[in-house]
Each structure stands twice: as C-alpha cells, then as structure tokens.
C-alpha cells in the first residue's frame, strides 16, 4: 500500500509568559507556506494537531488549551528601526481555523530570545553581557514591541529567579514595552474607545444589558462588572469552563461586543474571529486562593480580573489583555479604573486565577482622544525543545 512520507521542518518549541507555542523562521517553512494562505494554515493546523474532535490535540504539538495552541513565524525585519517581524497564529482546537486577527502578548516575551538565537538580530546589537534591546514589529496588528532580553557570555539567559504566577518555575526576567498599544485601524477608525465612550450599555439579546468598557489597546477587549454577570471575580477555571451555559453566554456577549466595536459587520462573523475581541470581568479586590493554592490578599492587589480566551476562562492572563487592563486602569471612569478604586494611576496589580500581575501604562488626552504611548510588563521565556517538527507530506 502506498503512503506519503513525513517531512521535517526546523522548529523550536518555546514558552513565553504563561503560553507556549511552536516557533518557525519563515525561510525554514516549505515554500508554499512561506506566504499567507491556505497552505500555511493547513500546515500549522497539522503541526498543532487540529482540528481535533476529541479536544486533546494528541496527534500534534498543541496542549489542548488556548494558551498552548499557538504558532509563531519570524523573519528579519524589512522595516526601518526594527530587528524582527513577528507573526502570530492562534490555532483553533476543534475547528480547521487559524486566527491571525491579534497578537499574543505572552509569546511576545519569547520572540526576542528566539530572534537572537536564530541569528535574526544583528550581532553588533547583542552585548557580551547585559541586556539586548530587540525591536519587534508585530505584524498582526502593526505595532512595535521592545523586548529587553538578558544576555550572559554572549548567549540568551533563560534561567533566573524571576517568578511569574501561572508559570511553575522561576526564570530570567524579560521586560516588554508595548508602544502605542491602542488600535489604529480596527473599530472606531483609530480611537482607543471605538464607541467614543468610556462606558457603554451593551445590549445582548437573550442575555441582558450590561455596563461595558469597550477598548482597543493591546487587544480589543470587552470589560464587564463581575457582579452584573453573577460572579465575584474570584472564580477559578472550573467555575466557568465546567459550565456550558456560562460559556455560551460569554460567547454571545463577545459576539455582540465585537459588533458594537466595529470589529465585525455581521454577527455570524464572530465565529471566524475567535481570538479577538476578548471578554473580561472585573471586581474590586477580595481575598481568594489561586489555582496553585497560593493565598491572595485583597490588600496586595488593586482589583480582580478574569478573562476568556478562545471560548474558555484563561488559567492566568493573556499578555495583550494585561495591556488592555493597564491602559483602562490608567483612564479615570472606565470600569477597570472604577474597580481599582477610581483613582489616577500609572500602574496596576490585579488578581487572576493563577495569582497576580503588575502592568504599567500612562494615559493622556490629545485633542479629546485618549492616548497611551507605552505599556510595560515583565514576563519570562524559555526554549523547551528545538530541532524539527514532522508532518505528513500531504498535510498542506
């Protein structure tokens, strides 16, 4: 019986922040997958192991969660003042679909490390010891990210004592700067608040009408008060992900929020835009026990945030959503700012299911429009495996 042999493609499996994914240099991909299109999507789906009706991704590199069903394609940047072009693909688990509509803030932490190790950064820009400043062009959303990557003896330093809630072991700290994180094209023609309001009444037929902050910063995000949804903001994954009615409700809210933000023109388009927008619910600080068993005290945080990604409650916090949280917290009158006490601030520490995270942002008004020049947070990254990934030769 004839068969199609497997092909092997150079790849690196990396953790970045609280996510992990398969990283490729674009020139290492098969020729038909070096450009956007059906062949590229089919290849990445097969690499990750999707679509999988069993929701396990057993026959691929995916880990059966939104945080572990991710791919990254990198290239030397063609843009001035940038080192590397970074393209992110969020691979659906149970559908034959790769979503290119947004960035992954967590995996952004691994981009600089990979780029240096893969020779995509000019060696003259990498010190023998110290910190390499890698200028990243985020191609999905057309934004600049600056990664500060620690270097020891000429190589990327991955080990260290920086602890990140949601990641089991400590590692080296990578500081990320998200420059001008507000969206410039999607929803509202360049406005951070696409409706022009800090708080809207979001009508969701069959569900209710909720106060919501709709913001384009880091990633388009819909913020709603936890109490209005019947939650406290201290929920862990099981409380949401084990409740099919709750998940369906959140997806309906997401779809109507996307429509209100101008991200889609028709409601049924939401199914083809799973990665964005995100839905998050917020609440004032409260004591709770994180998924690791760590006790989080209300006095150690400014607010509580829970966010959904690809239809499920995230086990920690998406990096891009953290940028949205930090940005909204810096703007008086948003639901995020009000949950954090309603005071002016340029940094916020919030509680998520795995613990806490601090993100900084400074907001100003220019000609009546809110502008955030930079959002800053620290993550970590580590190579888990490198070599080749194999797929059947007829998979794309």
Residue pairs with C-beta under 8 A, 6 or more apart in sequence:
4 392
4 393
4 394
5 392
5 393
6 390
6 391
6 392
6 393
7 30
7 390
7 391
7 392
7 393
8 388
8 389
8 390
9 24
9 28
9 29
9 30
9 47
9 388
9 389
9 390
9 391
10 24
10 25
10 28
10 387
10 388
11 22
11 23
11 24
11 28
11 47
11 386
11 387
11 388
11 389
12 22
12 23
12 24
12 114
12 118
12 383
12 385
12 386
13 20
13 21
13 22
13 23
13 61
13 383
13 384
13 385
13 386
14 20
14 21
14 23
14 72
14 107
14 110
14 113
14 114
14 381
14 382
14 383
14 384
15 110
15 167
15 381
15 382
15 384
16 104
16 106
16 107
16 108
16 109
16 110
16 111
16 379
16 381
17 105
17 106
17 107
17 108
17 109
17 110
17 164
17 166
17 167
17 319
17 379
17 380
17 381
18 67
18 106
18 164
18 166
18 167
18 315
18 316
18 317
18 354
19 67
19 68
19 70
19 104
19 106
19 107
19 318
19 319
20 63
20 67
20 68
20 70
20 107
20 384
21 68
21 69
21 70
21 71
21 72
21 104
21 107
22 47
22 48
22 61
22 70
22 71
22 72
22 389
23 71
23 72
23 74
23 110
23 114
24 71
24 72
24 73
24 74
25 73
25 74
25 75
25 118
25 120
26 34
26 73
26 74
26 75
27 34
27 75
29 40
29 43
29 73
30 39
30 43
30 396
32 39
32 40
32 396
33 39
33 40
33 43
33 44
33 396
34 40
36 100
39 396
40 98
40 396
41 89
41 96
41 97
41 98
42 395
42 396
43 391
43 395
43 396
44 71
44 89
44 91
44 98
45 51
45 91
45 96
45 97
45 98
46 60
46 391
46 392
46 395
46 396
47 60
47 61
47 71
47 389
47 391
48 57
48 60
48 61
48 62
48 69
48 70
48 71
48 91
49 57
49 58
49 59
49 60
49 61
49 62
50 57
50 60
50 62
50 69
50 91
50 92
50 93
50 94
50 95
50 96
51 92
51 93
51 94
51 95
51 96
51 97
52 58
52 59
52 60
52 62
52 64
52 93
52 94
53 94
55 64
55 93
55 94
56 64
57 63
57 64
57 69
57 93
61 389
62 68
62 69
62 91
62 93
63 69
64 93
65 93
65 312
65 315
66 90
66 93
66 309
66 310
66 311
66 312
66 314
67 106
67 309
67 314
67 315
67 316
69 90
69 91
69 92
69 93
69 310
70 88
70 89
70 90
70 91
70 104
70 107
71 88
71 89
71 91
71 98
72 86
72 87
72 88
72 89
72 104
72 107
72 110
72 111
72 114
73 87
73 89
74 84
74 85
74 86
74 87
74 111
74 114
74 115
74 118
74 120
75 84
75 85
75 120
76 83
76 84
76 85
76 120
77 83
77 84
77 85
77 135
77 137
78 85
79 85
79 137
81 135
82 135
82 136
82 137
82 144
83 115
83 120
83 121
83 122
83 125
83 134
83 135
83 136
84 111
84 112
84 115
84 120
84 121
84 134
84 135
84 136
84 137
85 136
85 137
85 139
86 108
86 111
86 136
86 137
86 138
86 139
86 145
87 100
87 139
87 140
88 100
88 102
88 103
88 104
88 107
88 138
88 140
89 98
89 99
89 100
90 98
90 99
90 100
90 102
90 104
90 274
90 275
90 310
91 97
91 98
91 99
92 98
92 99
92 274
92 310
93 310
97 272
97 274
99 273
99 274
99 275
99 276
100 140
101 140
101 273
101 275
101 276
102 140
102 141
102 219
102 220
102 275
102 276
102 320
103 138
103 140
103 141
103 143
103 218
103 219
103 320
104 318
104 319
104 320
105 176
105 178
105 218
105 219
105 318
105 319
105 320
105 321
105 322
105 323
105 379
106 318
106 319
106 379
107 319
108 136
108 138
108 145
108 147
108 176
108 178
108 319
108 379
109 147
109 174
109 176
109 319
109 379
109 380
109 381
110 381
110 382
111 134
111 136
111 145
111 147
112 121
112 132
112 134
112 136
112 147
112 148
112 149
112 174
112 381
113 147
113 149
113 156
113 158
113 174
113 381
113 383
114 120
114 383
115 121
115 134
115 136
116 126
116 132
116 134
116 149
116 151
116 156
117 155
117 156
117 383
121 132
121 134
125 132
125 133
125 134
126 132
126 151
126 154
127 151
128 151
128 153
128 154
129 151
129 152
129 153
129 154
130 150
130 151
131 148
131 149
131 150
131 151
132 148
132 149
132 150
132 151
133 146
133 147
133 148
133 149
134 146
134 147
134 148
134 149
135 144
135 146
136 144
136 145
136 146
136 147
137 143
137 144
138 144
138 145
141 183
141 219
142 184
142 185
143 178
143 179
143 180
143 181
144 179
144 180
145 176
145 177
145 178
145 179
146 176
146 177
146 179
147 174
147 175
147 176
148 174
148 175
148 176
148 177
149 156
149 174
150 156
150 157
150 160
150 172
150 173
150 174
151 157
157 172
158 171
158 172
158 381
158 382
158 383
159 170
159 171
159 172
159 382
160 170
160 171
160 172
160 173
160 380
161 170
162 170
162 171
162 172
162 173
162 378
162 380
163 170
164 171
164 357
164 378
164 379
164 380
165 290
165 292
165 294
165 316
165 352
165 354
165 355
165 356
165 357
166 315
166 316
166 317
166 352
166 354
166 355
167 380
170 380
171 380
171 381
171 382
172 380
172 381
173 378
173 379
173 380
174 378
174 379
174 380
174 381
175 376
175 377
175 378
176 319
176 376
176 377
176 378
176 379
177 374
177 375
177 376
178 218
178 323
178 374
178 375
178 376
179 373
179 374
180 371
180 372
180 373
180 374
181 217
181 218
181 323
181 327
181 361
181 372
181 374
181 375
182 191
182 192
182 216
182 217
182 327
182 370
182 371
182 372
183 190
183 192
183 216
183 217
183 220
184 190
186 194
186 216
186 220
186 261
186 262
186 263
187 194
187 214
187 216
187 220
187 261
187 262
187 263
188 194
188 195
188 196
188 216
188 261
188 262
191 216
191 369
192 215
192 216
192 217
192 327
192 369
192 370
192 371
192 372
193 213
193 214
193 215
193 216
193 370
194 214
194 216
194 260
194 261
194 262
195 214
195 260
195 261
197 214
198 213
198 331
198 333
198 334
199 211
199 212
199 213
199 333
199 334
199 335
200 211
200 212
200 213
200 214
200 260
201 209
201 210
201 211
201 212
202 209
202 210
202 211
202 212
202 214
202 222
202 224
202 253
202 256
202 257
202 260
203 209
203 256
204 210
204 252
204 253
204 256
205 256
206 252
207 249
207 252
207 253
208 228
210 224
210 225
210 228
210 229
210 253
211 224
211 225
211 228
211 335
212 222
212 223
212 224
212 257
212 335
213 222
213 223
213 328
213 334
213 335
213 336
214 220
214 221
214 222
214 223
214 257
214 260
214 261
214 277
215 221
215 223
215 324
215 327
215 328
215 334
216 261
217 323
217 324
217 327
217 328
217 372
217 375
218 319
218 320
218 321
218 322
218 323
218 324
218 327
218 375
219 276
219 277
219 278
219 318
219 320
219 321
219 323
219 324
220 258
220 261
220 263
220 276
220 277
220 278
221 277
221 278
221 279
221 280
221 307
221 321
221 324
221 325
221 328
222 253
222 254
222 257
222 261
222 277
222 278
222 279
222 280
223 280
223 281
223 282
223 324
223 328
223 334
223 335
223 336
224 253
224 279
224 280
224 281
224 282
224 335
225 281
225 282
225 283
225 335
225 339
226 232
226 233
226 281
226 282
226 283
226 304
226 306
227 283
229 249
229 281
231 239
231 281
231 283
231 306
232 283
232 286
232 304
233 281
233 282
233 283
233 284
233 286
233 303
233 304
233 305
233 306
233 351
234 283
234 286
234 287
234 288
234 304
234 351
235 306
235 313
235 353
236 290
236 291
236 353
237 291
237 312
237 313
237 315
237 353
239 313
240 246
240 247
240 250
240 306
240 308
240 312
240 313
241 247
241 312
241 313
247 311
247 312
250 279
250 308
250 311
251 270
251 311
253 279
254 270
254 277
254 278
254 279
254 308
255 264
255 267
255 270
256 267
257 277
257 279
258 264
258 269
258 270
258 273
258 276
258 277
259 265
259 266
259 267
259 270
261 277
263 273
263 276
263 277
264 270
264 273
274 310
274 311
275 309
275 310
278 307
278 308
278 309
278 318
278 320
278 321
278 324
279 307
279 308
280 305
280 306
280 307
280 308
280 321
280 324
280 325
281 305
281 306
281 307
282 303
282 304
282 305
282 335
282 336
282 339
283 303
283 304
283 339
284 303
284 304
284 339
284 340
284 341
285 298
285 299
285 301
285 302
285 303
285 304
285 351
286 298
286 304
287 295
287 296
287 297
287 298
288 296
288 304
288 351
289 295
289 296
290 296
290 351
290 353
290 354
290 355
291 315
291 353
291 354
292 354
292 355
294 355
296 351
296 355
296 356
300 349
300 356
301 349
301 350
301 351
301 356
302 329
302 340
302 341
302 345
302 348
302 349
302 350
303 329
303 336
303 339
303 340
303 341
303 348
303 350
303 351
304 339
304 350
304 351
305 317
305 325
305 336
305 350
305 351
305 352
306 313
306 314
306 352
306 353
307 313
307 314
307 317
307 318
307 321
307 352
308 314
309 318
309 321
313 353
314 321
314 352
314 353
315 353
315 354
316 352
316 353
316 354
316 355
316 357
317 325
317 350
317 352
317 354
317 357
319 377
319 379
322 357
322 359
322 377
323 359
323 361
323 375
323 377
325 336
325 348
325 350
325 359
326 347
326 348
326 359
326 360
326 361
326 375
326 377
327 361
327 363
327 372
327 375
328 334
328 335
328 336
328 337
329 336
329 337
329 340
329 345
329 348
329 350
329 361
330 337
330 344
330 345
330 346
330 348
330 361
330 362
330 363
330 372
331 337
331 363
331 370
332 342
332 343
332 344
336 348
337 343
337 345
340 348
340 350
346 360
346 361
346 362
347 358
347 359
347 360
347 361
348 358
348 359
348 360
349 356
349 357
349 358
350 356
350 357
350 359
357 377
358 377
358 378
359 375
359 376
359 377
360 375
360 376
360 377
361 372
361 374
361 375
361 376
362 372
362 373
362 374
363 370
363 371
363 372
364 370
364 371
364 372
364 373
365 371
